[in-house]
């Protein structure tokens, strides 16, 4: 009983001071208390209070609870006050305020847009200067002085193209569905702070008299900014020397050498000895990707020359289906070096000057040759290199995901039936071209990237689809899925995750061959 009495005394004593009691707080949210406006809150005949209203004394917890609300919840009384306040707001004032807010927001957006355009213009000019110094190539970009003297119509067209480019999403979202590489198809948005910082690091590295190739590989592993990708690929592939002073003479010599081969060998394409090779090249080129680019007659002509000359000069393998795909990434990246257009797939290659087209053709030939030198056993008789890699892939998957391996074996799906193309085309038929180009940034940064590291990328790629693979219970459905993997929306993010997983597998298994097998 004593405790009950004490409890009553507590509620009587502190009822008016407990947080959450009904007290009107005046300020910006609630207008001054007016008995005429707030008649529902005051009993008729009572005097308007000049201080916060005190609660009547309560004697039980139930009465206290019925007269209070929790201090951290918006109670009915607050809702009522807000409703009364809103009813008394002037409609004209509300509309005027809203109009000002919208107007201020629009001005802020225009200011940010102008700053992004200005930053993009500066970056384009800087990349043009860097490329002309490093490569000695005649990049078809406007100089600063030309930018100032250009006509108003030119400025308007440039501004409209920049507005279109900035309206697209950032690179963290999936790029264009049927587009090509980020360097070649998706319109480039304004650089993020991280991208700008990475671009500066590449520029500083490439600006020196002798490029540190080891440092360039480290930087390139995580992707190369598209503005410096052409020169970076030429250096990483071994086509250009690290010394800046020797690059121009090397380019001139190698380009001259390539067209000497064309003059010497290309006319023999219709000879009886070479007729089959040329016919097969002619058949395979229309099967290449992307479709819009491959249908251009000028592109077809360039690819036929590159592939035929390579086949004649490498009689141990000759031309093999799949080699044709390996020209495309080099060609697309090197076209980016000479044009301002962001979407190469919609660009008319024949509009470039003949000298520029010859430079692109020769550079693509030599870089593709450097790549194939490291994986030529993939294309010799019976393609032993691919046979060996597929077998290694099977053993590796059996160790890293035995459940997937057993599922494929149970349904009699052989690795050679789907992984042969992965090795033959370096996954180019499995992922969009934009992803292939990002993949090749890392391959060219890795020692034996196209031959050795590619194996771990394929293993990570297969295990990436484990859920879908385990759900398929039929041989035909499994094979159809593995030959048509849903990667059309893939972008840099997915490729980066794939490469990280491949590196983890390489770290675990590459130097421990005994772990390959059970």
C-alpha positions as CSV (number, residue, x, y, z in Angstrom):
1,X,0.0,0.0,0.0
2,X,2.8,2.3,0.9
3,X,4.3,1.8,-2.5
4,X,0.9,2.5,-4.2
5,X,0.7,5.8,-2.2
6,X,4.2,6.7,-3.2
7,X,3.4,6.0,-6.9
8,X,0.3,8.3,-6.7
9,X,2.4,11.0,-5.0
10,X,5.0,10.8,-7.8
11,X,2.5,11.3,-10.6
12,X,0.8,14.2,-8.6
13,X,4.2,15.9,-8.0
14,X,5.8,15.6,-11.4
15,X,2.9,15.5,-13.9
16,X,3.5,19.0,-15.3
17,X,7.2,18.5,-15.8
18,X,7.4,15.1,-17.6
19,X,8.5,15.4,-21.2
20,X,5.7,14.7,-23.6
21,X,3.0,16.6,-21.7
22,X,0.7,18.7,-23.8
23,X,2.4,22.0,-24.0
24,X,2.3,24.3,-27.0
25,X,5.6,25.5,-28.3
26,X,5.5,28.6,-30.4
27,X,7.9,29.3,-33.2
28,X,8.3,28.9,-36.9
29,X,6.2,25.7,-37.0
30,X,3.3,26.9,-34.8
31,X,1.9,30.5,-34.9
32,X,1.2,32.4,-31.7
33,X,-1.7,30.9,-29.7
34,X,-4.9,32.6,-30.6
35,X,-8.1,31.6,-28.9
36,X,-10.1,32.6,-31.9
37,X,-8.1,30.3,-34.2
38,X,-7.6,27.6,-31.7
39,X,-11.0,27.4,-30.2
40,X,-10.9,23.6,-30.3
41,X,-8.0,23.6,-27.9
42,X,-9.4,25.9,-25.3
43,X,-12.6,25.6,-23.3
44,X,-15.2,28.3,-23.9
45,X,-14.9,31.1,-21.5
46,X,-11.3,30.5,-20.5
47,X,-8.7,33.2,-20.6
48,X,-6.1,33.1,-23.3
49,X,-3.0,31.7,-21.6
50,X,0.2,33.8,-21.8
51,X,2.4,30.9,-20.6
52,X,2.4,27.2,-21.6
53,X,-0.8,25.5,-20.3
54,X,-0.3,23.4,-17.2
55,X,-1.9,20.0,-16.9
56,X,-4.6,19.4,-14.4
57,X,-3.4,17.4,-11.5
58,X,-3.8,13.7,-12.1
59,X,-4.0,11.0,-9.5
60,X,-3.5,7.8,-11.6
61,X,-1.1,6.6,-14.2
62,X,-4.1,5.9,-16.6
63,X,-5.2,9.5,-16.4
64,X,-1.7,10.7,-16.9
65,X,-1.3,8.5,-20.0
66,X,-4.6,9.6,-21.5
67,X,-3.5,13.2,-21.2
68,X,0.1,12.9,-22.6
69,X,1.9,11.7,-25.6
70,X,5.4,10.3,-26.1
71,X,7.9,13.1,-26.4
72,X,9.5,11.5,-29.5
73,X,6.3,10.8,-31.5
74,X,4.2,13.3,-33.4
75,X,0.9,13.3,-31.5
76,X,-2.6,14.2,-32.6
77,X,-2.3,17.6,-31.0
78,X,0.7,18.5,-33.1
79,X,-1.2,17.3,-36.2
80,X,-4.1,19.5,-35.3
81,X,-1.9,22.5,-34.8
82,X,-0.2,22.0,-38.1
83,X,-3.5,21.5,-39.9
84,X,-4.8,24.8,-38.3
85,X,-1.7,26.6,-39.3
86,X,-1.8,25.4,-42.9
87,X,-5.4,26.5,-43.3
88,X,-4.4,30.1,-42.4
89,X,-1.4,30.3,-44.9
90,X,-1.8,32.7,-47.7
91,X,-2.1,30.8,-51.0
92,X,-0.3,33.6,-53.0
93,X,2.6,33.5,-50.5
94,X,2.9,29.7,-50.8
95,X,3.0,29.8,-54.6
96,X,5.5,32.7,-54.7
97,X,7.8,30.8,-52.3
98,X,7.5,27.6,-54.3
99,X,8.3,29.5,-57.5
100,X,11.4,31.0,-55.9
101,X,12.6,27.6,-54.8
102,X,12.2,26.2,-58.3
103,X,13.9,29.2,-59.9
104,X,16.9,28.9,-57.5
105,X,17.2,25.2,-58.1
106,X,17.3,25.7,-61.9
107,X,20.0,28.4,-61.6
108,X,22.1,26.1,-59.4
109,X,21.7,23.2,-62.0
110,X,22.7,25.5,-64.9
111,X,25.8,26.7,-62.9
112,X,26.9,23.1,-62.2
113,X,26.3,22.2,-65.8
114,X,28.5,25.1,-67.0
115,X,31.3,24.1,-64.7
116,X,31.2,20.5,-65.9
117,X,31.3,21.6,-69.6
118,X,34.3,23.9,-68.8
119,X,36.1,21.1,-67.1
120,X,35.4,18.7,-70.0
121,X,36.8,21.2,-72.5
122,X,40.0,21.6,-70.5
123,X,40.5,17.8,-70.2
124,X,40.0,17.4,-74.0
125,X,42.6,20.0,-74.8
126,X,45.1,18.5,-72.3
127,X,44.6,15.0,-73.7
128,X,45.1,16.3,-77.3
129,X,48.4,18.0,-76.3
130,X,49.6,14.8,-74.5
131,X,48.9,12.5,-77.4
132,X,50.5,14.8,-79.9
133,X,53.7,15.0,-77.8
134,X,53.8,11.3,-76.9
135,X,53.0,9.7,-80.2
136,X,53.8,12.4,-82.7
137,X,50.4,11.6,-84.4
138,X,48.2,14.1,-86.1
139,X,45.2,13.9,-83.8
140,X,42.2,15.5,-85.4
141,X,41.2,17.8,-82.5
142,X,40.7,21.5,-82.3
143,X,43.5,23.6,-80.7
144,X,42.8,26.3,-78.1
145,X,43.4,29.0,-80.6
146,X,41.0,27.4,-83.1
147,X,38.4,27.1,-80.3
148,X,38.5,30.8,-79.8
149,X,38.3,31.7,-83.5
150,X,35.6,29.1,-84.5
151,X,32.3,30.4,-85.7
152,X,29.2,30.7,-83.4
153,X,27.6,27.8,-85.3
154,X,30.5,25.5,-84.4
155,X,30.3,26.6,-80.8
156,X,26.6,25.8,-80.7
157,X,27.1,22.4,-82.2
158,X,29.9,21.6,-79.7
159,X,27.8,22.8,-76.8
160,X,24.8,20.7,-77.8
161,X,27.1,17.6,-78.1
162,X,28.4,18.2,-74.6
163,X,24.9,18.6,-73.3
164,X,24.0,15.2,-74.8
165,X,27.1,13.6,-73.3
166,X,26.4,14.9,-69.9
167,X,22.8,13.8,-69.9
168,X,23.9,10.1,-69.9
169,X,24.5,8.2,-66.6
170,X,27.9,7.8,-65.0
171,X,30.1,4.8,-65.7
172,X,29.1,3.1,-62.5
173,X,25.8,2.2,-64.2
174,X,25.7,-0.4,-66.9
175,X,26.8,1.1,-70.3
176,X,24.9,0.9,-73.5
177,X,23.3,-2.4,-74.2
178,X,24.5,-3.0,-77.7
179,X,27.3,-0.5,-77.6
180,X,31.0,-1.1,-77.7
181,X,33.7,-0.3,-75.2
182,X,33.5,2.5,-72.7
183,X,36.3,4.0,-74.7
184,X,34.4,3.6,-77.8
185,X,30.7,3.6,-77.5
186,X,29.2,5.1,-74.4
187,X,29.2,8.9,-74.3
188,X,31.7,10.0,-71.7
189,X,30.2,11.9,-68.8
190,X,32.2,14.4,-66.7
191,X,35.1,12.8,-64.9
192,X,34.6,12.0,-61.3
193,X,37.3,13.1,-58.8
194,X,38.8,9.6,-58.7
195,X,38.8,9.3,-62.5
196,X,40.4,12.7,-62.9
197,X,43.1,11.8,-60.3
198,X,43.9,8.5,-62.2
199,X,44.1,10.4,-65.5
200,X,46.6,12.8,-64.0
201,X,48.7,9.9,-62.8
202,X,48.8,8.4,-66.3
203,X,49.6,11.8,-67.8
204,X,52.5,12.4,-65.4
205,X,53.9,8.9,-66.0
206,X,53.7,9.2,-69.8
207,X,55.0,12.8,-69.9
208,X,58.5,11.8,-68.8
209,X,61.4,11.2,-71.2
210,X,61.4,7.4,-70.4
211,X,58.2,5.7,-69.4
212,X,58.5,3.4,-66.4
213,X,56.7,0.3,-67.9
214,X,56.5,-1.5,-64.6
215,X,54.7,1.4,-63.1
216,X,52.5,1.7,-66.1
217,X,51.5,-1.9,-65.7
218,X,50.6,-1.3,-62.1
219,X,48.4,1.7,-63.0
220,X,46.8,-0.1,-65.9
221,X,45.7,-3.2,-64.1
222,X,42.6,-1.4,-62.7
223,X,41.7,0.1,-66.1
224,X,43.2,2.7,-68.4
225,X,41.4,6.1,-69.0
226,X,40.2,6.2,-72.6
227,X,42.1,9.4,-73.3
228,X,45.5,7.7,-72.8
229,X,44.5,4.1,-73.8
230,X,45.9,4.2,-77.3
231,X,49.4,5.2,-76.3
232,X,49.3,2.9,-73.2
233,X,48.3,-0.1,-75.3
234,X,51.1,0.5,-77.7
235,X,53.6,0.7,-74.9
236,X,52.3,-2.3,-73.0
237,X,52.2,-4.5,-76.0
238,X,55.8,-3.7,-76.8
239,X,55.0,-2.0,-80.1
240,X,56.5,1.3,-78.9
241,X,59.7,1.9,-77.0
242,X,59.7,3.5,-73.5
243,X,61.9,6.3,-74.7
244,X,59.8,9.2,-76.0
245,X,62.4,10.4,-78.5
246,X,62.4,7.1,-80.3
247,X,58.7,6.7,-80.6
248,X,58.1,8.8,-83.7
249,X,60.9,7.1,-85.7
250,X,59.6,3.7,-84.6
251,X,56.1,4.4,-85.7
252,X,57.3,5.6,-89.1
253,X,59.5,2.6,-89.6
254,X,56.9,0.0,-88.5
255,X,54.1,1.5,-90.6
256,X,56.4,1.7,-93.6
257,X,57.3,-2.0,-93.0
258,X,53.7,-3.1,-92.8
259,X,52.7,-1.5,-96.1
260,X,55.8,-3.0,-97.7
261,X,54.3,-6.4,-96.7
262,X,50.9,-5.4,-98.2
263,X,52.6,-4.4,-101.5
264,X,54.6,-7.7,-101.5
265,X,51.9,-10.2,-100.5
266,X,48.4,-8.8,-100.8
267,X,48.1,-9.3,-104.6
268,X,48.7,-13.0,-104.1
269,X,45.4,-13.4,-102.3
270,X,43.8,-14.8,-105.4
271,X,46.6,-17.3,-106.1
272,X,45.7,-20.9,-105.9
273,X,48.0,-21.4,-102.8
274,X,46.3,-18.6,-100.8
275,X,42.8,-18.7,-102.2
276,X,41.3,-20.8,-99.4
277,X,42.8,-18.6,-96.7
278,X,41.5,-15.4,-98.3
279,X,38.0,-16.9,-98.8
280,X,37.8,-18.0,-95.2
281,X,38.8,-14.5,-94.0
282,X,36.2,-13.0,-96.3
283,X,33.5,-15.3,-94.8
284,X,34.5,-14.6,-91.2
285,X,34.7,-10.8,-91.2
286,X,30.9,-10.3,-91.5
287,X,30.4,-12.5,-88.4
288,X,32.4,-10.1,-86.3
289,X,31.0,-7.7,-83.7
290,X,29.9,-4.9,-83.6
291,X,27.5,-5.1,-86.5
292,X,27.4,-1.4,-87.5
293,X,31.2,-1.2,-87.7
294,X,31.8,-4.5,-89.5
295,X,29.3,-3.5,-92.3
296,X,31.3,-0.6,-93.4
297,X,33.2,-1.5,-96.6
298,X,36.3,0.4,-95.6
299,X,36.5,-1.5,-92.3
300,X,36.1,-4.8,-94.1
301,X,38.9,-3.9,-96.5
302,X,41.3,-3.0,-93.7
303,X,40.5,-6.2,-91.7
304,X,41.0,-8.4,-94.8
305,X,44.4,-6.9,-95.4
306,X,45.5,-7.2,-91.7
307,X,44.4,-10.9,-91.4
308,X,45.7,-12.0,-94.8
309,X,49.2,-10.4,-94.3
310,X,49.4,-12.0,-90.8
311,X,48.4,-15.4,-92.1
312,X,51.0,-15.3,-95.0
313,X,53.8,-14.2,-92.6
314,X,52.9,-17.0,-90.0
315,X,52.7,-20.2,-92.0
316,X,53.0,-22.4,-88.9
317,X,49.4,-21.5,-88.0
318,X,48.1,-19.6,-91.0
319,X,44.6,-18.1,-90.6
320,X,42.3,-19.8,-88.0
321,X,38.7,-18.8,-87.2
322,X,38.8,-16.6,-84.1
323,X,41.9,-14.6,-85.0
324,X,39.6,-12.2,-86.8
325,X,38.0,-11.2,-83.5
326,X,41.3,-10.2,-82.0
327,X,41.8,-7.3,-84.4
328,X,38.6,-5.5,-83.3
329,X,39.7,-4.1,-79.9
330,X,42.9,-2.7,-81.3
331,X,41.2,-1.1,-84.2
332,X,38.5,0.5,-82.1
333,X,40.9,1.9,-79.5
334,X,43.2,3.3,-82.2
335,X,40.3,4.9,-84.0
336,X,39.5,6.7,-80.8
337,X,43.0,8.3,-81.0
338,X,42.0,10.3,-84.1
339,X,38.4,11.3,-83.7
340,X,36.3,13.5,-81.4
341,X,33.2,11.3,-81.8
342,X,32.3,9.4,-78.7
343,X,30.4,6.6,-80.4
344,X,32.7,4.8,-82.8
345,X,30.0,2.3,-83.8
346,X,28.1,5.1,-85.4
347,X,31.2,6.8,-86.9
348,X,31.9,6.6,-90.6
349,X,35.4,5.4,-90.7
350,X,35.8,6.2,-94.4
351,X,35.5,9.9,-93.5
352,X,39.0,9.8,-91.9
353,X,41.9,10.9,-94.1
354,X,43.7,8.1,-95.9
355,X,46.9,8.7,-94.0
356,X,45.1,8.3,-90.7
357,X,43.4,5.1,-91.8
358,X,46.8,3.7,-92.8
359,X,48.3,4.5,-89.4
360,X,45.3,2.8,-87.7
361,X,45.7,-0.3,-89.9
362,X,49.4,-0.7,-89.4
363,X,49.2,-0.1,-85.6
364,X,46.4,-2.7,-85.3
365,X,48.4,-5.2,-87.3
366,X,51.6,-4.9,-85.2
367,X,49.8,-4.9,-81.8
368,X,47.7,-8.0,-82.8
369,X,50.9,-9.7,-83.9
370,X,52.5,-9.0,-80.5
371,X,49.4,-10.5,-78.8
372,X,49.4,-13.6,-81.0
373,X,53.1,-14.2,-80.5
374,X,52.3,-15.2,-76.9
375,X,49.4,-17.5,-77.7
376,X,50.3,-18.9,-81.2
377,X,50.0,-22.5,-80.0
378,X,46.3,-21.8,-79.7
379,X,46.2,-21.6,-83.5
380,X,48.7,-24.2,-84.8
381,X,47.5,-27.6,-86.1
382,X,44.9,-29.2,-83.8
383,X,45.1,-26.1,-81.6
384,X,47.0,-27.8,-78.7
385,X,47.2,-24.6,-76.6
386,X,43.4,-24.4,-76.4
387,X,43.1,-28.2,-75.7
388,X,45.6,-27.8,-72.8
389,X,43.9,-24.7,-71.3
390,X,40.4,-26.3,-71.4
391,X,41.8,-29.3,-69.5
392,X,43.4,-27.0,-67.0
393,X,40.1,-25.1,-66.6
394,X,38.3,-28.4,-65.9
395,X,40.8,-29.4,-63.2
396,X,40.7,-25.9,-61.7
397,X,36.9,-25.7,-61.5
398,X,36.8,-29.2,-59.9
399,X,38.9,-27.8,-57.1
400,X,37.2,-24.4,-56.5
401,X,33.6,-25.5,-57.0
402,X,33.2,-29.2,-56.9
403,X,29.4,-29.0,-57.0
404,X,29.3,-27.1,-60.3
405,X,31.9,-29.5,-61.7
406,X,29.8,-32.6,-60.6
407,X,26.6,-31.0,-62.0
408,X,28.2,-30.5,-65.5
409,X,29.6,-34.0,-65.4
410,X,26.3,-35.5,-64.3
411,X,24.5,-34.0,-67.3
412,X,27.4,-35.0,-69.6
413,X,28.3,-31.4,-70.5
414,X,32.0,-31.4,-71.6
415,X,34.1,-28.3,-71.0
416,X,35.3,-28.4,-74.6
417,X,31.7,-27.8,-75.7
418,X,31.5,-24.3,-74.2
419,X,35.0,-23.3,-73.1
420,X,36.8,-23.9,-76.4
421,X,35.2,-20.6,-77.7
422,X,36.2,-18.9,-74.4
423,X,39.9,-19.7,-75.1
424,X,39.8,-19.3,-78.9
425,X,38.1,-15.8,-78.8
426,X,39.4,-14.7,-75.4
427,X,35.8,-14.3,-74.2
428,X,35.1,-11.7,-76.9
429,X,31.9,-13.6,-77.9
430,X,30.7,-13.9,-74.3
431,X,30.9,-10.2,-73.1
432,X,30.2,-6.8,-74.9
433,X,33.2,-5.2,-76.6
434,X,33.3,-2.4,-74.0
435,X,34.0,-5.2,-71.4
436,X,36.6,-6.8,-73.7
437,X,38.6,-3.6,-73.9
438,X,38.5,-3.2,-70.2
439,X,39.5,-6.8,-69.8
440,X,42.5,-6.3,-72.1
441,X,43.7,-3.3,-70.0
442,X,44.4,-5.9,-67.3
443,X,45.6,-8.7,-69.6
444,X,48.3,-6.3,-71.0
445,X,49.3,-5.4,-67.5
446,X,49.7,-9.0,-66.4
447,X,52.7,-11.1,-67.3
448,X,51.4,-13.7,-69.8
449,X,47.9,-12.1,-69.4
450,X,46.4,-13.5,-72.6
451,X,47.8,-17.0,-72.1
452,X,48.0,-17.7,-68.3
453,X,45.8,-15.2,-66.5
454,X,43.0,-15.7,-69.0
455,X,42.6,-19.3,-67.6
456,X,41.7,-17.9,-64.1
457,X,39.4,-15.3,-65.6
458,X,37.5,-18.2,-67.4
459,X,37.3,-20.2,-64.1
460,X,35.9,-17.1,-62.3
461,X,33.6,-16.5,-65.2
462,X,32.1,-20.0,-65.0
463,X,31.7,-20.0,-61.2
464,X,30.0,-16.6,-61.5
465,X,27.0,-18.4,-63.0
466,X,26.9,-21.3,-60.5
467,X,23.3,-20.6,-59.3
468,X,21.9,-20.6,-62.8
469,X,24.0,-23.6,-63.8
470,X,22.7,-25.7,-60.8
471,X,19.1,-24.8,-61.6
472,X,19.4,-26.3,-65.1
473,X,18.6,-30.0,-65.1
474,X,18.9,-30.8,-68.8
475,X,21.9,-31.2,-71.1
476,X,20.5,-29.1,-73.9
477,X,19.3,-26.3,-71.6
478,X,22.7,-26.2,-69.8
479,X,24.6,-26.0,-73.1
480,X,22.3,-23.3,-74.5
481,X,22.8,-21.2,-71.3
482,X,26.6,-21.6,-71.3
483,X,26.8,-20.5,-74.9
484,X,24.5,-17.5,-74.4
485,X,25.3,-16.1,-71.1
486,X,23.3,-12.9,-70.1
487,X,26.1,-10.3,-70.1
488,X,24.7,-7.8,-72.5
489,X,24.3,-5.2,-69.6
490,X,27.7,-5.8,-68.2
491,X,30.1,-2.9,-67.6
492,X,33.3,-2.0,-65.8
493,X,31.9,-2.9,-62.4
494,X,31.2,-6.5,-63.4
495,X,34.5,-6.9,-65.1
496,X,36.4,-5.5,-62.2
497,X,34.7,-8.0,-59.8
498,X,35.5,-10.8,-62.3
499,X,39.2,-9.8,-62.5
500,X,39.5,-9.5,-58.7
501,X,38.2,-13.1,-58.3
502,X,40.5,-14.3,-61.1
503,X,43.5,-12.7,-59.3
504,X,42.5,-14.4,-56.1
505,X,42.4,-17.8,-57.9
506,X,45.7,-17.2,-59.5
507,X,47.2,-16.3,-56.2
508,X,45.9,-19.5,-54.6
509,X,46.7,-21.9,-57.5
510,X,49.3,-20.5,-59.9
511,X,52.3,-21.2,-57.7
512,X,50.9,-24.4,-56.2
513,X,50.4,-26.8,-59.1
514,X,49.8,-29.8,-56.7
515,X,46.6,-28.1,-55.6
516,X,45.3,-28.3,-59.2
517,X,44.5,-32.0,-58.8
518,X,42.8,-34.0,-56.1
